[in-house]
Amino acid sequence: MRWLIGIATTALLAVPTMAAGPDYLAQLLKGKTEQAPQRCIFPGLSARPVVIDRTAIVYRDARYTYVAHFKGGCSILRESRRIVTRGSTGGRLCANDPVHVSEETGGDIGFCTFDSFTPYKNAK
């Protein structure tokens, strides 16, 4: 069963990288209240994740916007590459989980590692 959850999570979170910058991140977080960092999130209900300047991925759901920074950044991300996350048990993404980076053609480039996830509570 754990194997099936991993495949479903992988298929769900394989997305092309986007060249959104810090100004876009500020726009996404405008009016939201920062909460204490969390070790794990459940991204299954999130809108399409957005990569921010090779430093973070933003996941959003109805209540929160989560900013997941990479440990030391992720210099191998490029606009033409894709990311694949294979969540932990139960479909969670956690600190230290790898984010695999590949070419659009499928060639594996390497991976980066998540740091903690900072939630921002959405305004009501």
Sequence and secondary structure as in RCSB ss.txt:
>XXXX:A:sequence
MRWLIGIATTALLAVPTMAAGPDYLAQLLKGKTEQAPQRCIFPGLSARPVVIDRTAIVYRDARYTYVAHFKGGCS
ILRESRRIVTRGSTGGRLCANDPVHVSEETGGDIGFCTFDSFTPYKNAK
>XXXX:A:secstr
 HHHHHHHHHHHT EE   B HHHHHHHHTT EE   BSEE GGG EEEEEETTTEEEEE SSEEEEEEETT  T
T  TTEEEEE   GGG EETT EEEEEETTS EEEEEEEEEEEEEE   
